[in-house]
Protein backbone atom coordinates (compact mmCIF):
# COMPACT_ATOMS: atom_id res chain seq x y z
CA UNK A 1 0.00 0.00 0.00
CA UNK A 2 2.79 2.39 0.87
CA UNK A 3 4.24 2.30 -2.64
CA UNK A 4 1.04 3.69 -4.13
CA UNK A 5 0.91 6.56 -1.66
CA UNK A 6 4.51 7.71 -1.90
CA UNK A 7 4.76 11.49 -2.33
CA UNK A 8 7.00 11.18 -5.41
CA UNK A 9 4.37 9.26 -7.40
CA UNK A 10 2.80 12.26 -9.16
CA UNK A 11 5.94 13.01 -11.14
CA UNK A 12 6.23 9.60 -12.76
CA UNK A 13 3.56 9.32 -15.43
CA UNK A 14 1.54 11.37 -17.88
CA UNK A 15 -1.92 12.16 -16.56
CA UNK A 16 -1.25 11.27 -12.92
CA UNK A 17 -3.30 13.90 -11.13
CA UNK A 18 -4.49 12.51 -7.79
CA UNK A 19 -3.59 15.18 -5.25
CA UNK A 20 -5.42 13.63 -2.30
CA UNK A 21 -5.65 9.92 -1.58
CA UNK A 22 -6.75 7.99 1.48
CA UNK A 23 -6.01 4.29 1.91
CA UNK A 24 -7.34 2.26 4.84
CA UNK A 25 -6.32 -1.32 5.50
CA UNK A 26 -7.73 -3.82 7.96
CA UNK A 27 -6.61 -7.46 7.92
CA UNK A 28 -4.36 -6.49 5.00
CA UNK A 29 -7.44 -5.59 2.91
CA UNK A 30 -7.10 -2.14 1.36
CA UNK A 31 -9.88 0.33 0.60
CA UNK A 32 -8.94 3.50 -1.33
CA UNK A 33 -10.81 6.82 -1.22
CA UNK A 34 -10.34 9.71 -3.64
CA UNK A 35 -11.01 13.42 -3.14
CA UNK A 36 -14.25 14.52 -4.84
CA UNK A 37 -12.98 17.95 -5.94
CA UNK A 38 -9.81 16.36 -7.29
CA UNK A 39 -11.87 13.86 -9.30
CA UNK A 40 -13.92 16.69 -10.77
CA UNK A 41 -10.73 18.44 -11.88
CA UNK A 42 -9.59 15.22 -13.53
CA UNK A 43 -12.92 14.90 -15.37
CA UNK A 44 -12.84 18.52 -16.57
CA UNK A 45 -9.34 18.14 -17.99
CA UNK A 46 -9.56 14.54 -19.20
CA UNK A 47 -10.54 15.17 -22.83
CA UNK A 48 -7.56 17.50 -23.27
CA UNK A 49 -5.19 14.97 -21.67
CA UNK A 50 -6.41 12.04 -23.78
CA UNK A 51 -6.48 14.08 -26.99
CA UNK A 52 -2.75 14.88 -26.85
CA UNK A 53 -1.72 12.26 -29.39
CA UNK A 54 2.02 12.64 -28.99
CA UNK A 55 1.81 12.41 -25.20
CA UNK A 56 -0.52 9.41 -25.34
CA UNK A 57 1.73 7.58 -27.77
CA UNK A 58 4.66 8.15 -25.41
CA UNK A 59 2.51 7.13 -22.43
CA UNK A 60 1.63 3.72 -23.89
CA UNK A 61 5.25 3.12 -24.82
CA UNK A 62 6.58 4.07 -21.39
CA UNK A 63 3.90 2.14 -19.53
CA UNK A 64 4.87 -1.07 -21.30
CA UNK A 65 8.50 -0.37 -20.44
CA UNK A 66 7.70 0.26 -16.77
CA UNK A 67 5.86 -3.07 -16.44
CA UNK A 68 8.71 -4.91 -18.15
CA UNK A 69 11.31 -3.27 -15.91
CA UNK A 70 9.31 -3.97 -12.75
CA UNK A 71 9.10 -7.68 -13.50
CA UNK A 72 12.76 -7.77 -14.54
CA UNK A 73 13.86 -6.03 -11.33
CA UNK A 74 11.97 -8.57 -9.22
CA UNK A 75 13.37 -11.48 -11.20
CA UNK A 76 16.89 -10.29 -10.34
CA UNK A 77 16.36 -11.11 -6.69
CA UNK A 78 17.78 -14.43 -5.55
CA UNK A 79 17.86 -16.06 -2.13
CA UNK A 80 21.58 -16.53 -2.67
CA UNK A 81 22.07 -12.75 -2.28
CA UNK A 82 23.28 -12.21 1.29
CA UNK A 83 25.23 -8.96 1.15
CA UNK A 84 23.13 -6.31 3.01
CA UNK A 85 24.15 -3.53 0.62
CA UNK A 86 23.06 -5.61 -2.39
CA UNK A 87 19.81 -6.59 -0.67
CA UNK A 88 18.99 -2.93 0.00
CA UNK A 89 19.86 -2.03 -3.58
CA UNK A 90 17.60 -4.73 -5.07
CA UNK A 91 14.76 -3.89 -2.71
CA UNK A 92 14.90 -0.12 -3.25
CA UNK A 93 15.05 -0.49 -7.02
CA UNK A 94 12.02 -2.81 -6.98
CA UNK A 95 10.13 -0.28 -4.84
CA UNK A 96 11.01 2.51 -7.28
CA UNK A 97 9.69 0.46 -10.21
CA UNK A 98 6.54 -0.34 -8.24
CA UNK A 99 5.92 3.38 -7.70
CA UNK A 100 6.31 4.07 -11.41
CA UNK A 101 4.05 1.16 -12.29
CA UNK A 102 1.24 2.18 -9.93
CA UNK A 103 1.40 5.77 -11.12
CA UNK A 104 1.20 4.75 -14.78
CA UNK A 105 -2.05 2.94 -13.92
CA UNK A 106 -3.69 6.23 -12.88
CA UNK A 107 -4.57 7.32 -16.41
CA UNK A 108 -6.82 4.28 -16.90
CA UNK A 109 -9.06 5.33 -13.99
CA UNK A 110 -12.78 5.73 -14.91
CA UNK A 111 -12.74 9.48 -14.15
CA UNK A 112 -10.57 10.11 -17.21
CA UNK A 113 -13.10 8.51 -19.55
CA UNK A 114 -16.44 9.90 -18.41
CA UNK A 115 -16.14 13.03 -20.60
CA UNK A 116 -14.80 10.96 -23.49
CA UNK A 117 -17.72 8.55 -23.16
CA UNK A 118 -20.20 11.44 -23.19
CA UNK A 119 -18.55 12.84 -26.33
CA UNK A 120 -18.62 9.47 -28.09
CA UNK A 121 -22.29 8.91 -27.15
CA UNK A 122 -23.12 12.15 -28.97
CA UNK A 123 -21.53 10.82 -32.15
CA UNK A 124 -22.23 7.08 -32.08
CA UNK A 125 -25.28 4.90 -31.50
CA UNK A 126 -25.09 2.74 -28.38
CA UNK A 127 -24.46 -0.33 -30.54
CA UNK A 128 -21.69 1.30 -32.54
CA UNK A 129 -20.11 2.71 -29.36
CA UNK A 130 -20.04 -0.79 -27.88
CA UNK A 131 -18.33 -2.18 -30.98
CA UNK A 132 -15.86 0.70 -31.40
CA UNK A 133 -14.65 0.55 -27.78
CA UNK A 134 -14.25 -3.24 -27.62
CA UNK A 135 -10.55 -4.28 -27.55
CA UNK A 136 -9.56 -6.84 -30.17
CA UNK A 137 -5.93 -7.38 -29.15
CA UNK A 138 -5.54 -10.75 -27.44
CA UNK A 139 -5.02 -10.52 -23.70
CA UNK A 140 -3.20 -12.92 -21.40
CA UNK A 141 -6.60 -14.27 -20.39
CA UNK A 142 -7.45 -14.89 -24.05
CA UNK A 143 -4.17 -16.71 -24.58
CA UNK A 144 -4.71 -18.86 -21.49
CA UNK A 145 -8.15 -19.89 -22.69
CA UNK A 146 -7.00 -20.58 -26.25
CA UNK A 147 -4.10 -22.68 -24.96
CA UNK A 148 -6.52 -24.65 -22.75
CA UNK A 149 -8.82 -25.22 -25.73
CA UNK A 150 -5.82 -26.53 -27.66
CA UNK A 151 -5.02 -28.97 -24.84
CA UNK A 152 -8.62 -30.21 -24.88
CA UNK A 153 -8.69 -30.45 -28.69
CA UNK A 154 -5.59 -32.65 -28.68
CA UNK A 155 -6.54 -34.39 -25.39
CA UNK A 156 -3.07 -33.47 -24.16
CA UNK A 157 -3.69 -33.93 -20.45
CA UNK A 158 0.04 -34.41 -19.81
CA UNK A 159 0.74 -30.73 -20.49
CA UNK A 160 -1.71 -29.39 -17.91
CA UNK A 161 1.17 -29.10 -15.43
CA UNK A 162 3.08 -26.89 -17.88
CA UNK A 163 -0.10 -24.87 -18.43
CA UNK A 164 -0.38 -24.38 -14.66
CA UNK A 165 3.20 -23.12 -14.42
CA UNK A 166 2.56 -20.68 -17.27
CA UNK A 167 -0.84 -19.37 -16.13
CA UNK A 168 -1.54 -20.49 -12.55
CA UNK A 169 -0.43 -17.13 -11.13
CA UNK A 170 -3.53 -15.47 -12.67
CA UNK A 171 -5.57 -16.97 -9.84
CA UNK A 172 -3.56 -14.95 -7.32
CA UNK A 173 -4.40 -11.57 -8.85
CA UNK A 174 -6.37 -10.62 -5.73
CA UNK A 175 -5.53 -13.22 -3.08
CA UNK A 176 -2.81 -15.78 -2.36
CA UNK A 177 -4.38 -18.74 -4.15
CA UNK A 178 -2.94 -19.69 -7.52
CA UNK A 179 -4.93 -21.77 -9.95
CA UNK A 180 -3.79 -25.32 -9.27
CA UNK A 181 -3.27 -28.31 -11.57
CA UNK A 182 -6.54 -29.73 -10.23
CA UNK A 183 -8.30 -26.46 -11.08
CA UNK A 184 -7.09 -26.70 -14.69
CA UNK A 185 -7.99 -30.40 -14.86
CA UNK A 186 -11.53 -29.44 -13.93
CA UNK A 187 -11.56 -26.91 -16.80
CA UNK A 188 -10.10 -29.58 -19.09
CA UNK A 189 -12.86 -32.07 -18.22
CA UNK A 190 -15.69 -29.58 -18.73
CA UNK A 191 -15.58 -29.67 -22.54
CA UNK A 192 -15.46 -32.36 -25.21
CA UNK A 193 -13.07 -32.10 -28.15
CA UNK A 194 -15.91 -30.91 -30.40
CA UNK A 195 -17.00 -28.28 -27.85
CA UNK A 196 -13.44 -26.98 -27.50
CA UNK A 197 -13.04 -26.70 -31.26
CA UNK A 198 -16.38 -24.92 -31.53
CA UNK A 199 -15.49 -22.44 -28.78
CA UNK A 200 -12.14 -21.60 -30.40
CA UNK A 201 -13.82 -21.15 -33.77
CA UNK A 202 -16.53 -18.94 -32.27
CA UNK A 203 -14.01 -16.81 -30.36
CA UNK A 204 -11.89 -16.10 -33.41
CA UNK A 205 -14.96 -15.48 -35.59
CA UNK A 206 -16.30 -12.99 -33.04
CA UNK A 207 -12.95 -11.19 -32.90
CA UNK A 208 -12.68 -11.00 -36.69
CA UNK A 209 -16.27 -9.78 -36.99
CA UNK A 210 -15.60 -7.05 -34.42
CA UNK A 211 -12.50 -5.86 -36.29
CA UNK A 212 -14.40 -5.79 -39.59
CA UNK A 213 -17.34 -3.91 -38.09
CA UNK A 214 -14.99 -1.38 -36.45
CA UNK A 215 -13.46 -0.67 -39.85
CA UNK A 216 -16.93 -0.18 -41.37
CA UNK A 217 -18.08 2.21 -38.63
CA UNK A 218 -14.82 4.17 -38.73
CA UNK A 219 -15.30 5.03 -42.41
CA UNK A 220 -18.35 7.15 -41.50
CA UNK A 221 -16.86 8.91 -38.47
CA UNK A 222 -14.61 11.88 -37.90
CA UNK A 223 -10.92 11.40 -37.27
CA UNK A 224 -11.40 12.58 -33.66
CA UNK A 225 -14.09 9.98 -32.93
CA UNK A 226 -12.00 7.19 -34.46
CA UNK A 227 -8.92 8.31 -32.51
CA UNK A 228 -10.71 8.48 -29.15
CA UNK A 229 -12.32 5.08 -29.70
CA UNK A 230 -8.83 3.74 -30.30
CA UNK A 231 -7.61 5.31 -27.05
CA UNK A 232 -10.45 3.65 -25.14
CA UNK A 233 -9.67 0.26 -26.70
CA UNK A 234 -5.95 0.58 -26.00
CA UNK A 235 -6.54 1.74 -22.44
CA UNK A 236 -9.01 -1.07 -21.72
CA UNK A 237 -6.44 -3.59 -22.93
CA UNK A 238 -3.65 -1.88 -20.99
CA UNK A 239 -5.75 -1.75 -17.81
CA UNK A 240 -6.36 -5.50 -17.87
CA UNK A 241 -2.77 -6.36 -18.74
CA UNK A 242 -1.59 -4.00 -15.99
CA UNK A 243 -3.72 -5.90 -13.48
CA UNK A 244 -2.14 -9.13 -14.65
CA UNK A 245 1.38 -7.68 -14.48
CA UNK A 246 0.46 -6.43 -11.02
CA UNK A 247 -0.42 -10.00 -10.01
CA UNK A 248 2.82 -11.41 -11.41
CA UNK A 249 4.86 -8.70 -9.72
CA UNK A 250 3.15 -9.28 -6.39
CA UNK A 251 4.01 -12.98 -6.50
CA UNK A 252 7.66 -12.16 -7.13
CA UNK A 253 7.74 -9.41 -4.53
CA UNK A 254 6.16 -11.66 -1.92
CA UNK A 255 8.88 -14.20 -2.65
CA UNK A 256 11.43 -11.51 -1.80
CA UNK A 257 9.62 -10.51 1.40
CA UNK A 258 9.24 -14.09 2.61
CA UNK A 259 12.91 -14.73 1.92
CA UNK A 260 13.84 -11.65 3.97
CA UNK A 261 11.48 -12.76 6.74
CA UNK A 262 13.16 -16.16 6.95
CA UNK A 263 16.64 -14.63 6.90
CA UNK A 264 15.94 -12.09 9.64
CA UNK A 265 13.67 -14.24 11.84
CA UNK A 266 10.38 -12.42 11.14
CA UNK A 267 7.11 -14.35 11.07
CA UNK A 268 5.91 -14.76 7.49
CA UNK A 269 2.55 -13.12 8.29
CA UNK A 270 4.26 -10.19 10.03
CA UNK A 271 6.55 -9.20 7.16
CA UNK A 272 3.58 -7.77 5.21
CA UNK A 273 3.14 -5.10 7.88
CA UNK A 274 6.66 -3.75 7.33
CA UNK A 275 6.90 -0.55 5.29
CA UNK A 276 9.68 0.45 2.91
CA UNK A 277 11.90 2.04 5.57
CA UNK A 278 11.08 -0.77 8.01
CA UNK A 279 12.49 -3.29 5.52
CA UNK A 280 15.65 -1.24 5.10
CA UNK A 281 16.08 -1.09 8.88
CA UNK A 282 15.43 -4.84 9.07
CA UNK A 283 18.25 -5.52 6.62
CA UNK A 284 20.41 -3.33 8.83
CA UNK A 285 19.47 -5.50 11.81
CA UNK A 286 16.55 -3.64 13.46
CA UNK A 287 13.13 -5.31 13.74
CA UNK A 288 9.83 -3.46 13.78
CA UNK A 289 8.80 -2.92 17.38
CA UNK A 290 5.99 -5.07 18.75
CA UNK A 291 3.66 -2.16 19.58
CA UNK A 292 3.75 -0.76 16.02
CA UNK A 293 3.26 -4.23 14.55
CA UNK A 294 0.23 -4.87 16.78
CA UNK A 295 -1.30 -1.49 15.90
CA UNK A 296 -0.88 -2.04 12.16
CA UNK A 297 -2.55 -5.42 12.41
CA UNK A 298 -5.60 -3.72 13.93
CA UNK A 299 -5.85 -1.03 11.26
CA UNK A 300 -3.47 0.91 9.06
CA UNK A 301 -3.89 3.98 6.85
CA UNK A 302 -2.04 6.40 4.60
CA UNK A 303 -3.17 9.86 3.62
CA UNK A 304 -1.45 11.56 0.67
CA UNK A 305 -1.99 15.29 0.06
CA UNK A 306 0.12 15.84 -3.06
CA UNK A 307 3.23 16.85 -1.15
CA UNK A 308 3.71 14.35 1.64
CA UNK A 309 1.98 11.38 3.17
CA UNK A 310 0.82 10.66 6.69
CA UNK A 311 0.73 7.25 8.32
CA UNK A 312 -1.83 6.06 10.90
CA UNK A 313 -1.78 2.81 12.87
CA UNK A 314 -4.18 1.29 15.38
CA UNK A 315 -7.96 1.04 15.42
CA UNK A 316 -8.46 4.25 17.41
CA UNK A 317 -6.22 6.40 15.18
CA UNK A 318 -7.69 5.02 11.96
CA UNK A 319 -11.27 5.32 13.22
CA UNK A 320 -10.65 8.99 14.10
CA UNK A 321 -9.22 9.52 10.60
CA UNK A 322 -12.27 7.90 9.00
CA UNK A 323 -14.58 10.14 11.00
CA UNK A 324 -12.64 13.31 10.06
CA UNK A 325 -12.60 12.34 6.39
CA UNK A 326 -16.30 11.37 6.39
CA UNK A 327 -15.80 7.85 5.05
CA UNK A 328 -17.87 6.02 7.67
CA UNK A 329 -21.24 5.56 5.97
CA UNK A 330 -24.04 3.11 6.85
CA UNK A 331 -26.07 1.73 3.94
CA UNK A 332 -28.25 -0.84 5.70
CA UNK A 333 -31.59 0.69 4.58
CA UNK A 334 -30.66 1.11 0.91
CA UNK A 335 -32.77 -1.13 -1.37
CA UNK A 336 -32.10 0.47 -4.77
CA UNK A 337 -28.73 1.05 -6.41
CA UNK A 338 -27.89 2.87 -9.62
CA UNK A 339 -24.85 2.69 -11.86
CA UNK A 340 -23.66 2.79 -15.45
CA UNK A 341 -24.83 0.27 -18.02
CA UNK A 342 -22.03 -1.93 -19.34
CA UNK A 343 -24.26 -4.45 -21.11
CA UNK A 344 -28.07 -4.40 -21.26
CA UNK A 345 -30.52 -7.00 -19.99
CA UNK A 346 -32.80 -7.73 -17.04
CA UNK A 347 -32.09 -10.64 -14.71
CA UNK A 348 -33.26 -11.79 -11.28
CA UNK A 349 -31.13 -13.93 -9.03
CA UNK A 350 -29.46 -14.53 -5.70
CA UNK A 351 -26.42 -12.48 -4.81
CA UNK A 352 -22.91 -13.86 -4.49
CA UNK A 353 -20.47 -11.29 -3.11
CA UNK A 354 -16.80 -11.86 -3.95
CA UNK A 355 -14.51 -9.01 -2.97
CA UNK A 356 -11.32 -8.17 -1.10
CA UNK A 357 -12.81 -9.51 2.15
CA UNK A 358 -13.48 -12.94 0.64
CA UNK A 359 -10.93 -15.33 2.13
CA UNK A 360 -10.40 -17.53 -0.95
CA UNK A 361 -11.82 -15.87 -4.04
CA UNK A 362 -10.91 -18.70 -6.41
CA UNK A 363 -12.77 -21.18 -4.21
CA UNK A 364 -15.72 -18.79 -3.88
CA UNK A 365 -15.88 -18.51 -7.65
CA UNK A 366 -15.82 -22.29 -8.05
CA UNK A 367 -18.66 -22.59 -5.53
CA UNK A 368 -20.85 -20.09 -7.36
CA UNK A 369 -24.09 -21.47 -8.72
CA UNK A 370 -25.09 -20.89 -12.33
CA UNK A 371 -27.21 -17.77 -12.63
CA UNK A 372 -26.19 -16.14 -9.36
CA UNK A 373 -25.56 -12.39 -9.45
CA UNK A 374 -21.87 -11.65 -9.03
CA UNK A 375 -21.36 -8.58 -6.84
CA UNK A 376 -17.80 -7.31 -6.46
CA UNK A 377 -15.73 -4.17 -6.04
CA UNK A 378 -14.38 -4.59 -9.54
CA UNK A 379 -13.90 -7.75 -11.55
CA UNK A 380 -10.35 -9.07 -11.55
CA UNK A 381 -8.83 -11.48 -14.09
CA UNK A 382 -8.92 -14.44 -11.69
CA UNK A 383 -12.73 -14.13 -11.44
CA UNK A 384 -13.26 -15.00 -15.10
CA UNK A 385 -14.70 -18.44 -14.33
CA UNK A 386 -17.10 -16.97 -11.77
CA UNK A 387 -18.14 -14.35 -14.33
CA UNK A 388 -19.01 -17.08 -16.83
CA UNK A 389 -21.40 -18.66 -14.29
CA UNK A 390 -23.01 -15.35 -13.31
CA UNK A 391 -26.47 -14.37 -14.47
CA UNK A 392 -25.40 -10.73 -14.20
CA UNK A 393 -22.54 -8.62 -12.84
CA UNK A 394 -22.73 -5.66 -10.46
CA UNK A 395 -19.65 -3.69 -9.38
CA UNK A 396 -18.78 -0.81 -7.06
CA UNK A 397 -16.24 0.69 -9.45
CA UNK A 398 -15.64 0.86 -13.16
CA UNK A 399 -16.03 2.78 -16.37
CA UNK A 400 -15.94 2.28 -20.12
CA UNK A 401 -12.39 0.84 -19.97
CA UNK A 402 -12.92 -1.55 -17.05
CA UNK A 403 -12.57 -5.32 -17.18
CA UNK A 404 -16.21 -5.91 -16.21
CA UNK A 405 -17.51 -3.82 -19.12
CA UNK A 406 -15.32 -5.55 -21.69
CA UNK A 407 -15.99 -9.11 -20.45
CA UNK A 408 -19.73 -8.48 -20.07
CA UNK A 409 -19.93 -7.48 -23.73
CA UNK A 410 -17.94 -10.51 -24.82
CA UNK A 411 -20.06 -12.93 -22.78
CA UNK A 412 -23.31 -10.99 -23.28
CA UNK A 413 -23.96 -10.74 -19.53
CA UNK A 414 -26.18 -7.97 -18.12
CA UNK A 415 -23.80 -5.71 -16.20
CA UNK A 416 -24.06 -2.56 -14.11
CA UNK A 417 -20.83 -0.88 -13.05
CA UNK A 418 -19.92 2.05 -10.82
CA UNK A 419 -22.65 1.62 -8.16
CA UNK A 420 -20.03 2.65 -5.56
CA UNK A 421 -21.71 0.80 -2.66
CA UNK A 422 -23.04 -2.54 -4.00
CA UNK A 423 -20.67 -4.64 -1.88
CA UNK A 424 -21.69 -2.66 1.22
CA UNK A 425 -25.44 -2.92 0.58
CA UNK A 426 -25.83 -6.45 -0.81
CA UNK A 427 -24.97 -9.72 0.89
CA UNK A 428 -24.90 -13.39 -0.10
CA UNK A 429 -28.34 -14.81 -0.73
CA UNK A 430 -30.22 -11.54 -1.29
CA UNK A 431 -32.70 -11.80 -4.14
CA UNK A 432 -32.21 -8.89 -6.53
CA UNK A 433 -33.32 -7.66 -9.91
CA UNK A 434 -30.55 -6.35 -12.12
CA UNK A 435 -32.19 -4.00 -14.61
CA UNK A 436 -29.25 -3.26 -16.86
CA UNK A 437 -31.57 -1.65 -19.40
CA UNK A 438 -31.92 1.26 -16.98
CA UNK A 439 -28.85 0.87 -14.75
CA UNK A 440 -30.79 -0.08 -11.60
CA UNK A 441 -30.37 -2.87 -9.04
CA UNK A 442 -33.37 -3.54 -6.80
CA UNK A 443 -33.37 -5.63 -3.63
CA UNK A 444 -36.47 -7.89 -3.78
CA UNK A 445 -35.82 -10.03 -0.73
CA UNK A 446 -33.21 -9.93 2.01
CA UNK A 447 -31.36 -13.12 2.95
CA UNK A 448 -31.62 -14.20 6.55
CA UNK A 449 -28.60 -13.31 8.69
N, C-alpha and C positions, 0 to 999 in steps of 0.2 A: 504493500500500500504506500509506503513511504516514497518509493521511486516516482510514483505518479504525482505526488504532491510536492516534489522538490521545487524550490523557488526558481531554479534555472530553467525549468521546462519550457517557459513561454518563448525562449529565444531559439528553440531547436527546429521548428517546422513552420512552413507556410500555413497561415490560417489559424494557428493556435492562439485563441483569444479568451480563454477562461481566466478571468482575473480574480474570481472568488470560488473556491471549492471547499466542500466539507465532506470528509469521509469518516464514517463511524463503523467500527468493527466490534462485534461480539462473537465469541466462539470462532474467531478467525473468518467470519462472514462479513464482507464489506458492503455497506450501502453508501452510495455517493449522492450528494445534493449539490445543485448548481444555483447560482444567484440569478433571480428572475430578471433583474435589470440588465445583467450581463448577457443573458440569453437573448433578450430583446435587441441588444446592440449587435449581437452576432447575426440575428435574423435580418436586421435592417441593412447590414453590410454584405450579406452572404452572396447576393447575385453578382456584385462587383468582384468579390474574391474569386468566385467560381468562373467568372467570365474572362479572367486574365489568362489567356491561353498559354503564353510563355511560362508564367509562373506555375500553372497547373501541370504542364508537361514536365517541368523540372521537379515538381512535387511528387508525381508518380514515380519518376526515375529515382529520386532520393529515398523515397519510402521503401521501394524494393531493396535498395542498397542497405538501408538501416536494418531491415529484417534479416538480410543475409549476414551482415556483420554481427548482429546480436547472436544468432545461432552459432556462427563461427567462433565468437569469443567464448561462448559457453562450452563448445566442443574442445577448446584448448585446455580446459581444466582436467587434471588427472590426479588421482589419489596418490600418485607417486611424488607429487610436488610437496615438499616438506619445508622448504626455505620460507620463513615468515615474510620476507620482503617480496618474494615471488607470489606468495599467496595473496598478499594485499594488492599487488599489482593486477593479478588476474581478477580478483573480486571487484576492485574499483572500476576496472575497464568494463566488466560485465554490467555493473550498475549504470555506468555512463550510457552504454548502448541501450539498456532498458529505458532510461529516461528519454532518449531520442525516439525510441520505438513507441512508447506510450503517447508522446506528444504528437507524433505523426498520425496517430489514430484520431486525434481531435477533429480533423477536417471532415471525417465521415459521420460526425454526430448529426442526428436528425435536424437540429436547429438550422444547420447550413442549407438544408434542402427544402424547407417549407416554402420559402419565397420562390424557389425554382419550380417546385411542384405547382404552385398557384399559376405561375407564368405558363407552364406547359399545358395546364388544364384549359387555359384560355385559347390555346392554339391546336389542341388535339382532342379528339373524342376520348372517352374513358377507355374504350377498347384499344385504340391506337396508342394511347399513353402507356397502357399496360405492356403492349408489345414492344414499344420503342425503349422502355426502361428495363427490359428483361435482359440480364447478362447472358451471353452465349459462349463466353470463354469457359472451358472446362475447369472446374474447381478440384481441389484435392478430394472433396466428398464425391464428386462425379467419377474421378479416377478410381477411388476405392470401390465404388459400386460396379463400375465397368469391369474392373479386375475380378471382383467376386463373381460377376455373371460369366466371365470367361472360365473361371474355375468350375462353375456348375456345368457350363456347356461341355467342357472336356472331362467332367467328373474327376477332376484332379484334386482329390481330397488330401493327397500327400502335401500339397503346397499351402495348405491353410496355415501352417505354422509360420511359413515365410510371409504370408499375407498379414498375419498378426504382428509380426515384427515390424513390417512396413507401415501398418495403419492402426495398430492397437492403441497408440497414444491419443488418437482422436477422442476416445472415450473419456480421457482425463482432462478434457478442455474446461471443465468446471469443478470437478472433484478429483479424488485421488485414485479412481478406479478405471484402469485401462480396459479396453475391450479384450477379452481373453480368447484363447483358442476355442474354448467351448462356446463362447458367444458367436464366433464366426461359423462354427460348425452348425449351430442352430440356424443361422442365416442360409448356410449352404443347403440344409435339408428342407428349407421352406419352399423351394422351387424345383420343378422338373427341368430337364434339359430343354424341352420345348418352350416352357414358360420363360426360362432365362434368355433363350434366343429371341423370343418375342419382346421381352422387356428391353433388351439391348436395341433391337430394331426400332421399337417405338421411341426410345429415348433419342436416338440419332435422327430419326425422322422429324421429331418435334423440334429439335435444335435446328435442323436445316430449314424447316418451315418457318421458324421464327426469324432466322437470318434473312431469308427471302422476303418475308413480309416487311421486315425493317427496311430493306432496300426499296421496296415499293412505296412505303409511306414516306420515306425520306425524299423521294423525287418530287413530292408535292409540298414540301415544307421549306421554310426559310433556313438559311445557313445557321442562324442562331439557335433555332429549335433543334436542328439535327446535332449541333455541337453540344448543347446542354443535355440532350438525351444520352449522348455518348459519355459525358461526364458522369451522369447518374449510373449508367451501366458499369463504367470502369470503377466507380467508387463502391458500388454494391459488391463487385467482385473483390476489390481490395479489402473491404471491410471483413468479408468472410475469411479470406486468406490470412488477414492479420490476426483474426481470432484463432485460427489454426496455428499460425506461427507463435502466437502467444502461448498456446497449449504446449507446443514442442519446447519452447524456451523455458517454461515453468518446470517441465520435467527435468531438463538439464540443470536448471538452477537449483532445484530441490536436491538433486544429486550432490551438488557442490555443498549445500548447506548441511546435509546429513553427514557428508564426509567430514566437514569441519566439526560438527557436533561430536562425532565419534572420536576425533583426534583430540579435542579439548574437553572431553568428559562432560558434555551437555546432553540432557535428555533430548531424544529426537523430536518430541512434541514441543519442547521449550524453545528450540532454535528458531522457530517461526515467529517468535515474539521479539527477536533481536532485530534492531534497526541497523542501518548502514554503519553508523559510527560504533554501535555496540559490537558488530562483527569485527571491525578493525581493532577495537580494544581487546576482543577475545583472542585474536591472533597474536596480540602483544602480551597476552597472559592474564587479562582481567575479565572475569565473568560478570554478567549482568546481576545486579543485586537482587536478592529474593523478594524484597518489597515491591520493586518496580515490575518484576516478572509477574507477581501475583496480581498487581493492579491491572496490567495489560491483559491478563487472562479474563478479568472481569469485563472490561470494556476499554476501547482504545480509539482515539480519534486524532485526525489531522485537520487543521484549518489553514488554507492557503489564501493569501490576500493579494497576490500579484507581486509582492516584494519579498515576503518571508513566510514561513509556515510555523504554526504553533502546534504543539503536541499535548494531548490530554490522556491521562491514564487513570483507571479506576471508575467504578460505577457512578460514584457521587459526582466526580468531575465531569464525566461525559454526560450524565443526566442534566447537570446544570447547563452545559453547553447546548444540549438539544433544546432546553427550555428557552434559552436566550435567542437561539436561531429560529425558533418556531417550527421545529420539525417533528414534534410530538403531536400526532393527529390521530383521533379515534374515528374509525369508519364503520363501527358495528351496525348502525342503522341504515346504511346505504343499501339500496336494493336495485338501483339502476346505474349502469356505467356507460360512458360514451367514449368513443375513440375514433381513430381513422380507419377507413375501409381499405384493407389490403387485397381481399378477394371476396366477391359477393356470394350471398347464400344465406339461408335461414336454417338453423339446426337447433334441436333441443337435446340435452344430454346431461349426464352427471359430471361434475367437475373433478379433475385430477390436477392438483397443484404440484408442480416440480420447479423448485427454485433454489437459491443459494442455501436455504435452510434444510433442504432435503439431504439426508445423510448419504445415500448412495443413489445418485440420479440415474445411472445406467440401470440399476436394478428396478428403480421406480418406473422407468420407461418400459422395461420388459414386462412388468406387472400390470401395465395399463391395459384396460379392456377396449376392444374395438368400439369406436363411436364415442368414447369419453371426450370431454372438452378439456384440452390441454391449456392450463393457465400457468403462465410463467413470467418472470421479469422480462426476459428477452430470450428467444430461442438461441441455443448454442449448437454448434455442429454435432456434438455427441448425442443430441436429442432427436436426431433425424429418424430413428426407428420408432420413437414415441409419436413423432409428428405424423408418420404414415398411418398409425393406428387411430389418430384423433379424428373425431367428427368435425371439430373446428378448433381454432387456435385463438387465444386471447392473451395479449401481453401488456405489461406495464409501460414498456418503452418501445421505441421504434419509429421509423419513418420510411420514406420511399426506397431508401438504400438498404434497409435492414434485412437480415437473414430470413425472418418470418415472412416478410412480404414476398420475397423472391421464391421461397420454397412453397408458400401457399399457392402462388400462381402456377408453379410447375405441377403441383399435386392436385390443384383445383379444390382446395380446402377453404371453406369460409373462414375468414380471418379478420380480427379487429386488433389493431395495434395502438400503442400510445394511450392506454386508459389511465396510466399513472398509478392506480391504486388497486388493480384487479387482485393481485396476490395478497393484499391486506384485507380485502372485502370478502373474497370467495374462499371456501375451504372444501376439502375433499368430500364428495358425496352430495354437495348442493346440486339441485336440479336447476338448470338455467336455460334460457333461450338466447342464442347468439344470432342476432339479426344483423348480419353483415351487409344487408342491402341498405341499412340506415345507420350503421355504426353504433348499435346499441346492444348491451348485454343486460338481460333482465333476470333477477333471481325469482324463480317460481316456487321453490320449496327449499327450506333450510335443512341440512343434514343434522341429525341429532349429535350432540356433543358427547 
